[in-house]
Structures are given as C-alpha cells and as structure tokens.
Amino acid sequence: MAAHNRLGNLLAGQGKLEEAVEHYRQALRIQPDYAQAHYNLGVALLKQDKIEEAIVHFRRALRIQPDYAQAHNNLGAALLRQGKPDEAIVHFRRALQIQPDYAKARDNLRMVQMGQRR
C-alpha cells in the first residue's frame, strides 16, 4: 500500500495525475484507512478540478487523522473554491492551531478574511 502511495506521489510530481489517482485508489483498496493516501488523492483530484470528490477524501483523511494540518488547509482551499469561505476559515484556523508556523494556511486565512471585508 505504501508503495502505491509513493508511486502516486512520483507520478503526481511528473504531472501524470490520472495515473497517480489510480495508484492512490489502489493503496486505499489495500488499506481504506490510510490517511496519507486519502490526502494525496484529494490533492490530485483538486488539481483536476474534481472539487467535490477531493473534499470527500480530505474529510476521510481528517476522520482518520484529525490533527492533519495539511488536510485541513487543503480542505479549506477546496471549500473556498466551492464558494464556502466561512467553512474554509474554520479549516485554515484549525490547521494553524495544529501547526502555528504553517505559512500557507496563514496566507490562505488572511486572503479569505481580506476578501470578506470587501
């Protein structure tokens, strides 16, 4: 299962998202509660603009590993793309509670808050 996840990461890094997705799915068929594979699958799906499905996998990763800062941040980003800034803010803040020095989450939170003030 870890081998499929690593291969998926390698393929995703090469821009071969469809192939990466298949390897993440294979890892999850072997171990359905593999948080990292759910997260990686969510990232790949988000890059393909499959936002709904990406959200499902970020949420699954968080059910398995609630203190997964990157999953909170990416779930927030996906929710923001769905036009749900209030829900996104909750996840950006949670990512920062878990990892206070997480610059990307801090930038995402700041961006949403500035957009809401306009």
ZAPARO-800492 format. One record per residue: x, z, y of N, C-alpha, C in turn; residue in one letter. Coordinates in pm, whole numbers, plus 32768, in hexadecimal, padded with zeros to 4 digits. Each point is the difference from the previous one (the first is absolute). Last residue first. Layout:
% ZAPARO-800492
XZYXZYXZYA
...
//
This chain:
% ZAPARO-800492
7A6C80BE90D57FDF7F8B80547F6F7FE48005R
80D881537EEE7FF4802B808D7FD47F8E8059R
80637FC57E2F7F7F804280117FEA802B8090Q
819E7F3C7F7A7F937F9D7FFA7F78803E8016G
817B81167FDE80067FB5807D7F8F7F998005M
803280F17E727FCF8057806B80027FB98087Q
80B57F227E8B7F6F800D7FF47FC980548071V
81D47FD37FE87FC27F7F801E7F67800A7FFBM
810081777F7B80097FEB80917FB97F7F8027R
802B805A7E367FA4805E803F7FFD7FEA8096L
813B7F097F0C7F777FD37FE37F9980598043N
81C4807F801C7FE67F8980517F727FCC7FEBD
808F81667EF57FF5802D808A7FE07F8A805CR
80597FA27E3F7F7E8043800D7FEA802F808FA
81A37F487F9E7F997F987FF77F74803D800FK
817F81247FF27FF47FB4807C7F8F7F997FFCA
806481DB7F0D7FD87F7A7FD27FDF7FAA807AY
808481E67FD2805C7F9F803B7FE17F6F7FD9D
7F0281847F577FFD80008093805C7F998043P
7EFB80357E2780887FD3802380077FF28099Q
7E7880B57F42805280017F8780937FE58024I
7EC07FE481528004808B7FD1805D800C7F89Q
7FAB7E5480A6805D804B8056800480947FDDL
7ED07EE57F1E80887FD37FDF8067804E8051A
7E3E80468067802480407F80808D7FD77FD6R
7F4A7F32817D801F808D8019802980487F81R
7F6E7E447FDC80818004804780298091801AF
7E5A7FBF7F43806C7FE77F9F80897FFB8043H
7E7A8039810B800680707FA180787FED7FA2V
7F957EA18127804480708043800F80767FA2I
7F007E8C7F7280907FE37FFE804E8075803CA
7E2B80078015802F801E7F7880977FEA7FF6E
7F397F8981957FF480917FED8031802A7F76D
7FEE7E2B8077806F804C803B7FF680967FEAP
7F417E367F2E7FDA808D7FF0806E805B8038K
7FE87E0A7FAF7FB8802A80787FCF808F7FF8G
81197F027EC77F707FF47FE47FAD8028807AQ
81D5802880057FE37F717FF57F6D7FE77FE1R
809781BA800180057FCC80897FDF7F6A8000L
803280D57E657F81802680407FF97FCC808FL
81937FC37F197F977FAC7FC67F79801F803FA
816E810C807C80137F7780337F937FA37FCBA
800A81BB7F5A7FD87FFC808D800B7F74803AG
80A480427E557F6D80067FFD7FCC7FFC808FL
81C9801E7FD37FD07F797FE17F697FFB7FF1N
80CD81A68052801D7FA5806F7FC87F757FE5N
7FE381437EA87FA78022807080147F9E8073H
81237FD67E9A7F7B7FD27FDA7F9B8022806CA
81B7809D80327FFB7F6E80117F777FC87FDCQ
805481D37FBB7FFB7FDC808D7FF27F698015A
7F7181537E7B804C7F8380017FF57FC6808EY
7F3281977F158063800C806A805E7F888009D
7E9D80287EAE7FC480138084806480088074P
7FE67F257E0F806C8042804A7FD280138091Q
7ECC7F537EC78066802C7FA1806A80558046I
7EAF7F3B81017FBD805B7FA38064803B7F9ER
80967EB481287FF0808280427FB180637FAAL
803C7E427F6C8085803E80097FF4808C803BA
7E7C7EFD7FFE8023802D7F78808880447FFFR
7F767F3981927FAF80797FE3801F80367F74R
80C67E69807E803A806E804F7FB580827FE4F
7F527E7F7F3A807C802C7FBE8048806C8050H
7E717F3E80AF7FE1803F7F7F807F80397FC1V
802D7EFA81827FCD8086801E7FE1804C7F7FI
80767E3B7FDF8075805180257FD580918018A
7EB27EC17FBB804280247F82807C80568019E
7F197F59817A7FA780577FB1804580327F81E
80E27EBC810F7FFB8087803A7FAC805F7FADI
810E7E3D7FE17F9880317FA57FEC8094801FK
81537ECA80C17F81801280487F8B80227FA5D
81DD7FE17F947FB27F897FE07F7880028045Q
812C816B8029804B7F8C80317FB67F7E7FE6K
7F50818A7F4D7FF080028091804A7F89803EL
8035804A7E347F7A7FCB801E7FE77FFB8097L
819280C37F687FFF7F707FE47F797FC18022A
802681D5802580537FBD80657FFC7F697FECV
7F2881097EBB7FB980018080804E7FB8806DG
80D180417E657F987F9C7FF37FB07FF78081L
813B81537FE480417F7D800B7F9D7F8E7FF5N
7F5C81B97FBD802F7FED8089803C7F748012Y
7F8980807E507F867FEC805180287FE48091H
815C80717EE17FD07F787FE37F7F7FE3804EA
80B481B3801E805A7FA080417FD17F707FE8Q
7F1B81697F257FE87FFA809080547F958045A
7F4080377E0C80847FE980397FF07FE78097Y
7EB680457E7F801280658068808A7FFB8040D
7F6F7ED77E947F9F7FF5806D801280668072P
813E7F0E7E887FEE808980327FA57FFD807BQ
80337E757EFD804C805A7FAA7FEB80918029I
7F437EAF81047FBE7FFA7F7D804580607F9FR
80BD7FCA81A97F89805580047FAE7FF77F7FL
817F7EED803A802C808C80017F89805E7FFBA
7FA27E3B80338030801B7F78803080917FF6Q
7F867F6381A67F8980117FAC802880207F6FR
81567F96812C7FC6808380227F85801C7FAAY
80C07E5A7FD3805580677FC47FCF808E8023H
7F227E8C80C07FEB80017F6F8055806B7FBCE
80397FB581CE7F7F803F7FE57FE980097F6AV
81767F1080958013809080107F80804A7FDCA
7FF27E2E800E8048802E7F8A801480978005E
7F3D7F3981777FA67FF17F8C804280347F81E
81027FF381947F9D806A7FF97FA37FF67F89L
81DF7F6380B07FAF7FCE7F907F9380677FE3K
8175802581427F897FBD80347FA67FC77F94G
819781147FDA801D7F7080057F887FB08036Q
7FE081D37FB8806D7FEF805F80297F6E8012G
7EC680737EB67FC48011808580697FEB806CA
809580057E437FB57F86801E7FC08006808BL
80DA81817F6480627F9580107FBA7F7E8029L
7EF4816F7F8E80448016808180647F90801DN
7F2B7FFE7E5C7FA07FE1806B804080118089G
80F6808C7E937FFD7F6D80057F9E7FD1806BL
800F81CB7FAB807D7FD4804080057F68800CR
7E9380B97F187FF98027808D807D7FCF804AN
7FF37FC97E307FA17FA480417FF8801E8095H
810281247EFE80417F7C80087FA57F9B8044A
7F5C81AE7F9D80598002807480467F7A8012A
7EF580307E817FAE8000807780558000807CM
//
